[in-house]
Amino acid sequence: MLIATLKKSHGVKAFLIWLGLICAVDAQADYRYRVSTGSDLKKLTVELCFEGQAPEKLVAESLDASVALIGAWHESGERINLSGFIPTGSVPVGACIHYQVDISRGVQRHDMTGPKVYRSIGATAVSNGLWFWRPEVIPKSRRVFVEFKLPADYSLSTSWNLTETDGVLEVPATPFDWPSWIVLGRFFKKEVIANGTQFDISILDGSPTPDAEALASWIDKEVAHVQSAIGEIPFSNVQVFIFPNARARQPVPIAYVTRGGNPTLHLMINQRRKMQEFLDDWTVTHELSHLFLPFISPDDAWLYEGLASYYQYVVRSREGLLSSEKAWSNLIYGFHRGTREAEARGLTLLEATQKMYQGEPFMQVYWGGAAMMLIADVQLRKRSNGAWSLDRVIREFNLCCMDRTRAWTALEVLSSFDELCGYSLFVPLMDRYANTNEFPDLANTFQLLGMVVEQADVTLLDDADQQSLRNKIMLRPSL
C-alpha cells in the first residue's frame, strides 16, 4: 500500500524516468497505466500501453464510468468511438491509447450505490471504478501496473500494492468489480503498524479543519482494542479514509468497508463533535470486525453484519470501554429491535437482506445474524468446556482457510467453521433461520447465561457458573 508524495519531473528527465520504470518492471506484465492530473484535480489523463495483443474492449466497475469518460484516443490522435465501453480490438500489437476522465463531481446517473467522488479542500477521493478502464478478463498470468504523475507536493493514497520500482503500483488479484479508492492532493496522512498490519490513515480537510492527529490516535486505539479482544487482523495492509463534513448528531454517521485491493475503511465524520464522542462510538469497532471474515456475497449480509454487530459491544466490554452489564443490555436491545421488525414485516432473513439494499429497515438482518453468533458462541463454549469459542473459530479460519481473492457464501464460511471446531453447529443455525421469518430463538441461550429477559430489559442472575460463562464472553480472553 502506498501513501507517498510524488515529485514533479520535467522534460527529458521525466521521459527517461518513465522509460526506466517500464524496463524495470516484470517483462511479463501486459498492461501498464500512467495517470496524471492537474493541480485542480478536475480530470485524470491516462495512458494505457499493451504489451502484446490488446483486448477487445475495456470496461469499468461503475455504471457511471461512461458518463465521466471525456474521450479516448489512439496514439495517432484519432478519437475512439465509444459505446458504453472503450473498444480496443483494433489497437496494434504493443501500442498505447489515451483517455480522460472527469473527476470534478460525483456522477450518479446510472450507478446509485453512492457517490464516486469526494472533493475537499486541496484533495479529491475518487472510486477507481469511475476511471480505471481495464480488460474485461485479465488472465492470472498477466499483471497490471499503474504509475501516478502528480503535481509537486501532492500525495497519493491507494489500496493497491507497491512494487520494487519506486512510484509504480501493482493492482492486486482481487476481482476488478470489487470497489477500491484513491485519494489525490494535499491531505493529512499517517502510518500506524499494529501486530504486523500496516494501517495507512488519510484524513481530508474540511471546514472547520478536523483535528487530524487526534483522529489518527483514535483509529490507532480502536485497532489496538479489536486486536486485543479478538486477535490479529488477517491483512498486512489496511487503508483508512476519513472524510469530514458529514451532517449528523453522531460523530460517524456513515461507515463501510471496501475490499478491492487491500481492505479500506471509509469513515464519513462530523468533525464538529467532541473527541470524546468518537472515543465512545462503536462504529470503527464494528467496521474493523468485518476484516475477520473474507468478502461474503451481499446476499448473505446477515452473516458479516451479524458478526460485526455482535462484536461491536463484546470488544468494547472486553477492553473496558463499557461495562459488561451495559454491553449485555445493548445486545438485548438490538435483539428486541430485530424481533419486532421480523414479526411486523413477515419476511425471511434472506428476503429482509435483499430488501435492505432497497433502503428498507435492516434491524432483522443485523440483529438476526448477531443472535446466531451469540447462540453459536455459547454452544461452542459449553460443548467444549471452554476449549472453543467464536473467537477461536475465527482465528483458526484466518490461519488456514480464508481466500481473500474471491467472494464466499455464508454456507462456505460456516461449513469451514463447523469443520474447524468439529461440531455441526453453524450450518444448522443458518438452515434453521435464514429461510424463515422467525427471529432466532434465544431462550435456551439466555438460560445458560443466567439472564432473565423481558422485552428489551435484562436481569443478570448471580449463579456462579452462569456468571462465569457471561464473563468469558464479555471479559478479555487470554489469547
C-alpha positions in Angstrom: 0.0 0.0 0.0 1.2 3.5 -0.8 0.9 6.9 0.9 3.8 8.8 -0.7 4.5 12.2 -2.0 5.3 12.2 -5.7 7.5 15.0 -7.0 7.1 16.7 -10.4 9.6 15.9 -13.1 10.3 17.8 -16.3 11.1 17.2 -20.0 13.7 14.7 -21.0 14.2 13.7 -17.3 10.6 12.7 -17.0 10.8 10.6 -20.1 13.9 8.8 -19.0 12.4 8.0 -15.6 9.3 6.7 -17.2 11.3 4.6 -19.7 13.4 3.2 -16.8 10.2 2.2 -14.9 8.9 0.4 -17.9 12.1 -1.6 -18.3 12.4 -2.3 -14.6 9.0 -3.9 -14.1 8.4 -7.6 -14.8 8.6 -8.0 -18.6 5.7 -10.4 -18.5 3.3 -7.6 -17.4 0.8 -6.9 -20.2 -1.0 -3.7 -19.0 0.7 -0.5 -17.9 -1.1 2.7 -16.9 0.3 6.1 -16.5 -2.1 8.5 -14.7 -1.6 12.3 -14.4 -3.8 15.2 -13.2 -3.6 18.9 -12.8 -3.4 20.9 -9.6 -7.1 21.5 -9.7 -7.8 17.7 -9.6 -10.7 18.0 -12.1 -9.7 15.3 -14.5 -7.4 12.3 -14.9 -5.4 11.7 -18.1 -4.5 8.1 -18.6 -2.0 6.4 -20.9 -2.6 2.7 -21.2 0.0 0.6 -23.0 -0.4 -3.1 -24.0 2.4 -5.5 -24.3 1.3 -7.9 -27.0 -2.2 -8.1 -28.3 -4.7 -5.6 -26.9 -8.1 -6.9 -25.6 -11.3 -6.5 -27.5 -12.6 -3.8 -25.1 -12.1 -2.0 -21.8 -14.7 -1.9 -19.1 -15.1 -0.2 -15.8 -16.7 -1.2 -12.5 -19.1 1.8 -12.1 -22.1 2.1 -14.4 -21.4 5.9 -14.4 -17.8 5.5 -15.7 -19.1 6.1 -19.2 -20.7 9.3 -18.1 -17.4 10.5 -16.5 -15.4 9.5 -19.6 -14.5 12.6 -21.6 -13.0 10.7 -24.5 -10.5 8.1 -25.7 -7.8 8.4 -28.5 -5.4 6.3 -30.4 -1.7 7.2 -30.3 -2.2 9.0 -33.6 -4.7 11.3 -32.0 -7.7 9.7 -33.8 -10.7 9.6 -31.5 -12.0 6.2 -30.5 -15.8 5.8 -30.9 -17.3 4.9 -27.5 -20.3 2.6 -26.9 -20.6 2.1 -23.1 -17.1 0.7 -23.2 -13.8 1.5 -24.9 -13.2 -0.7 -28.0 -9.6 -1.7 -28.3 -9.6 -4.7 -30.6 -8.2 -2.7 -33.5 -5.3 -1.3 -31.4 -1.9 -2.5 -32.9 0.2 -5.0 -31.0 2.3 -3.2 -28.4 0.5 0.1 -28.9 -1.0 2.5 -26.4 -4.2 4.5 -26.1 -5.1 7.6 -24.1 -8.3 8.6 -22.3 -9.5 11.3 -20.0 -12.0 11.1 -17.1 -13.9 13.9 -15.4 -13.4 13.7 -11.6 -14.7 17.2 -10.8 -18.0 15.9 -9.5 -19.7 12.8 -8.2 -21.8 11.4 -11.0 -24.9 9.4 -10.0 -26.9 8.9 -13.2 -26.9 5.1 -13.5 -24.9 3.9 -10.5 -26.9 4.5 -7.4 -24.5 2.7 -5.0 -23.3 6.0 -3.6 -21.0 8.9 -4.6 -17.9 8.0 -6.5 -16.1 11.3 -5.9 -15.5 13.3 -2.7 -13.8 16.7 -3.0 -12.4 18.6 -0.1 -10.0 21.5 0.5 -6.9 20.5 -1.6 -7.8 16.9 -2.2 -10.1 14.5 -4.0 -11.1 11.0 -3.3 -12.3 9.0 -6.3 -13.5 5.5 -6.8 -11.3 3.5 -9.1 -14.5 2.2 -10.7 -15.1 5.6 -12.2 -11.8 6.0 -14.0 -10.0 2.6 -14.2 -10.9 1.2 -17.6 -9.5 -2.3 -17.8 -9.8 -5.5 -19.9 -13.0 -7.4 -19.1 -10.9 -10.5 -18.3 -7.3 -10.5 -17.2 -5.6 -13.9 -17.2 -3.9 -14.8 -13.9 -0.5 -14.9 -15.8 -0.9 -11.2 -16.7 -0.1 -8.3 -14.3 -1.3 -4.7 -14.2 0.9 -1.8 -13.2 0.0 1.8 -12.6 2.1 4.9 -12.1 0.7 8.2 -11.0 2.3 11.5 -12.1 1.1 14.2 -9.7 1.8 17.9 -9.2 4.7 18.8 -6.9 3.9 18.2 -3.2 0.7 16.2 -4.0 0.2 12.9 -2.3 -1.4 9.6 -3.2 -3.2 7.1 -1.1 -4.3 3.8 -2.6 -5.2 0.2 -1.6 -3.0 -1.1 -4.4 0.4 -2.6 -3.8 3.9 -1.0 -4.1 6.4 -2.7 -6.4 10.1 -2.8 -6.1 10.2 0.1 -8.7 9.7 3.4 -6.9 6.3 5.0 -7.7 4.9 2.0 -9.6 1.9 0.2 -8.1 0.6 -3.3 -8.9 -3.1 -3.9 -9.0 -3.8 -6.8 -6.6 -5.6 -10.0 -7.7 -8.9 -9.3 -6.1 -11.8 -9.1 -8.6 -11.9 -5.9 -10.6 -15.5 -5.3 -9.8 -14.7 -5.0 -6.1 -14.7 -1.3 -5.2 -11.4 0.5 -4.4 -10.5 4.1 -4.0 -7.6 6.6 -4.3 -7.0 9.9 -2.7 -5.1 12.6 -4.5 -3.8 16.0 -3.4 -2.8 17.6 -0.1 -4.2 15.8 2.9 -3.1 14.5 6.3 -1.6 11.0 6.3 -0.2 8.8 8.9 1.1 5.2 9.0 0.2 3.0 12.0 1.6 -0.5 12.4 -0.2 -2.9 14.8 0.7 -6.6 15.2 2.1 -6.7 11.7 -0.7 -4.9 10.0 0.0 -1.5 8.4 -2.8 1.0 8.6 -2.5 3.9 6.2 -4.7 6.7 7.5 -5.7 9.5 5.2 -7.7 12.4 6.6 -9.1 15.1 4.2 -9.5 18.7 5.2 -12.8 20.3 5.9 -14.5 23.4 7.5 -13.7 23.5 10.3 -10.4 21.7 9.9 -10.6 18.4 11.7 -8.1 17.5 14.5 -6.2 15.0 12.3 -3.7 13.9 15.0 -6.5 13.2 17.4 -8.4 11.3 14.8 -5.4 9.2 13.8 -4.8 8.5 17.5 -8.5 7.4 17.8 -8.0 4.9 14.9 -4.8 3.6 16.5 -6.7 2.9 19.7 -9.6 1.3 18.0 -7.2 -1.1 16.2 -5.5 -2.0 19.4 -8.8 -2.7 21.1 -10.0 -5.0 18.3 -6.8 -6.9 18.0 -6.5 -7.3 21.8 -10.1 -8.6 22.1 -10.3 -10.9 19.1 -6.9 -11.5 17.6 -4.6 -10.2 14.8 -6.4 -8.7 11.8 -5.6 -11.1 8.9 -4.4 -8.5 6.4 -0.9 -7.0 6.0 -2.3 -3.6 4.8 -5.5 -1.7 5.6 -6.3 1.7 4.2 -8.4 4.2 6.3 -10.1 7.1 4.6 -11.7 9.8 6.8 -13.9 12.3 5.1 -15.2 15.3 7.2 -18.3 17.5 6.9 -20.9 14.8 7.5 -24.1 16.4 8.9 -25.4 14.3 11.8 -25.6 14.3 15.5 -23.4 11.3 15.8 -19.6 11.5 15.1 -19.6 8.8 12.4 -22.9 8.7 10.6 -21.7 6.7 7.6 -19.0 4.0 7.6 -18.3 0.9 5.4 -15.5 -1.3 4.1 -14.5 -2.0 0.5 -12.3 -4.9 -0.5 -10.8 -4.0 -3.9 -7.0 -4.4 -3.5 -6.3 -4.3 0.2 -9.3 -3.5 2.5 -10.3 0.1 3.0 -12.3 1.6 5.9 -14.4 4.6 4.8 -15.5 6.9 7.6 -17.7 9.9 7.0 -17.4 12.0 10.1 -18.8 15.1 11.7 -15.6 16.8 12.9 -17.7 19.3 15.0 -18.4 16.6 17.5 -16.3 16.4 20.6 -13.4 13.9 20.5 -14.8 12.0 23.5 -17.8 11.2 21.3 -15.5 9.5 18.8 -13.8 7.5 21.6 -17.2 6.4 22.9 -18.6 5.4 19.5 -18.7 1.7 18.4 -18.7 2.3 14.6 -15.0 1.7 14.0 -15.1 -1.4 16.2 -17.9 -2.7 14.0 -16.1 -2.0 10.7 -12.8 -3.5 11.9 -14.7 -6.6 12.9 -15.7 -7.1 9.3 -12.0 -7.8 8.5 -12.1 -11.1 10.3 -14.2 -12.6 7.5 -13.5 -12.7 3.8 -15.6 -10.9 1.3 -19.0 -12.5 1.5 -21.7 -12.3 -1.1 -24.1 -9.4 -0.3 -27.0 -12.0 -0.4 -25.6 -13.2 2.9 -25.1 -9.9 4.5 -26.8 -11.2 7.7 -23.6 -13.1 8.4 -21.0 -10.4 8.2 -23.2 -7.7 9.6 -24.4 -10.0 12.3 -20.8 -10.9 13.4 -19.8 -7.2 13.4 -22.9 -6.2 15.4 -22.1 -8.9 18.0 -18.5 -7.8 18.4 -19.2 -4.1 18.4 -20.3 -4.5 22.1 -18.3 -7.6 23.1 -15.0 -5.9 22.1 -15.8 -2.7 23.9 -16.7 -4.6 27.0 -13.6 -6.7 26.9 -11.5 -3.6 26.6 -13.2 -1.8 29.5 -14.8 0.8 27.3 -18.3 0.0 28.7 -19.4 -2.3 31.5 -20.4 -5.9 30.7 -23.8 -5.1 32.1 -24.2 -2.3 29.6 -22.9 -4.5 26.7 -25.5 -7.2 27.5 -28.2 -4.6 27.7 -27.2 -3.1 24.3 -27.2 -6.6 22.7 -30.6 -7.4 24.2 -32.0 -4.1 22.9 -30.7 -4.9 19.4 -32.3 -8.4 19.6 -35.6 -6.7 20.7 -35.5 -4.4 17.7 -34.7 -7.2 15.3 -37.5 -9.4 16.7 -40.1 -6.6 16.4 -39.1 -5.9 12.8 -39.2 -9.6 11.9 -42.7 -10.0 13.4 -44.0 -6.8 11.8 -42.8 -7.5 8.2 -43.1 -11.3 7.9 -40.0 -11.6 5.8 -37.5 -14.4 5.9 -34.0 -13.3 6.9 -32.8 -13.7 3.3 -35.7 -11.7 2.0 -35.0 -9.0 4.5 -31.4 -8.9 3.4 -32.5 -8.2 -0.2 -34.9 -5.5 0.9 -32.2 -3.9 2.9 -30.4 -2.9 -0.3 -33.6 -1.1 -1.4 -33.4 1.2 1.6 -35.8 -0.7 3.8 -35.2 -1.4 7.5 -32.2 -3.6 8.4 -32.6 -4.5 12.1 -33.8 -8.0 11.3 -30.7 -8.6 9.2 -28.1 -7.1 11.6 -29.5 -8.5 14.8 -30.8 -11.8 13.4 -27.2 -12.5 12.4 -25.8 -11.3 15.8 -28.3 -13.5 17.6 -26.9 -16.6 15.7 -23.4 -15.6 16.6 -24.3 -15.4 20.3 -26.1 -18.8 20.2 -23.0 -20.3 18.4 -20.5 -18.7 20.8 -22.4 -20.0 23.9 -22.9 -23.5 22.4 -19.2 -23.8 21.5 -18.1 -22.8 25.0 -20.5 -25.2 26.7 -19.9 -28.2 24.4 -16.1 -27.9 24.5 -15.8 -27.0 28.2 -14.3 -23.7 27.1 -11.8 -25.0 24.6 -13.6 -23.5 21.7 -15.3 -20.1 21.2 -16.4 -17.9 18.3 -13.1 -16.1 18.7 -11.0 -19.2 18.3 -13.0 -20.4 15.2 -12.4 -17.0 13.5 -8.7 -17.1 14.3 -8.3 -20.7 13.1 -10.3 -19.9 9.9 -8.0 -17.0 9.2 -4.9 -19.1 9.7 -6.0 -22.0 7.5 -8.7 -21.1 5.1 -9.5 -17.5 4.2 -9.0 -16.9 0.5 -9.1 -13.1 0.1 -9.3 -13.1 -3.7 -12.8 -14.3 -4.2 -16.3 -14.0 -2.9 -17.5 -16.5 -0.4 -21.0 -17.6 0.5 -22.3 -17.9 4.1 -22.6 -21.7 3.5 -18.9 -21.9 2.6 -17.8 -19.9 5.6 -20.0 -21.6 8.1 -19.1 -25.1 6.7 -15.5 -24.2 7.3 -16.3 -23.1 10.9 -18.1 -26.4 11.6 -15.2 -28.4 10.2 -12.7 -26.5 12.3 -14.4 -26.8 15.6 -15.6 -30.4 15.0 -19.3 -29.6 15.7 -22.2 -29.4 13.4 -23.4 -26.0 14.7 -23.1 -23.0 12.4 -24.6 -24.6 9.3 -27.7 -25.9 11.2 -28.2 -22.5 12.6 -28.2 -21.0 9.2 -30.5 -23.7 7.8 -33.0 -23.1 10.6 -33.2 -19.4 10.5 -32.1 -18.0 7.1 -35.3 -19.0 5.3 -37.8 -18.2 8.0 -39.2 -15.0 9.4 -38.7 -16.4 12.9 -36.1 -14.4 14.8 -33.5 -16.8 16.3 -34.8 -18.4 19.5 -32.6 -17.2 22.3 -34.5 -18.6 25.2 -32.1 -21.5 25.9 -29.1 -19.2 25.4 -30.4 -16.7 27.9 -31.0 -19.5 30.4 -27.4 -20.8 30.0 -26.1 -17.3 30.6 -28.3 -16.7 33.6 -30.3 -13.8 32.0 -33.9 -13.0 32.6 -35.1 -11.0 29.5 -38.4 -9.2 29.2 -38.8 -7.2 26.0 -35.7 -5.1 25.9 -34.9 -5.3 29.7 -32.4 -7.8 31.1 -31.7 -9.0 34.6 -28.4 -10.9 35.3 -28.6 -13.7 37.8 -25.9 -14.4 40.4 -25.4 -18.1 39.7 -21.6 -18.7 39.7 -21.5 -21.0 36.6 -23.8 -18.7 34.6 -21.9 -15.6 35.6 -18.6 -17.3 34.7 -19.9 -18.1 31.2 -21.0 -14.4 30.8 -17.6 -13.2 31.9 -15.8 -15.5 29.4 -17.7 -13.7 26.6 -17.5 -10.2 27.9 -14.1 -10.1 29.6 -10.8 -10.1 27.8 -9.7 -13.7 26.9 -6.2 -15.0 27.2 -5.0 -15.3 23.5 
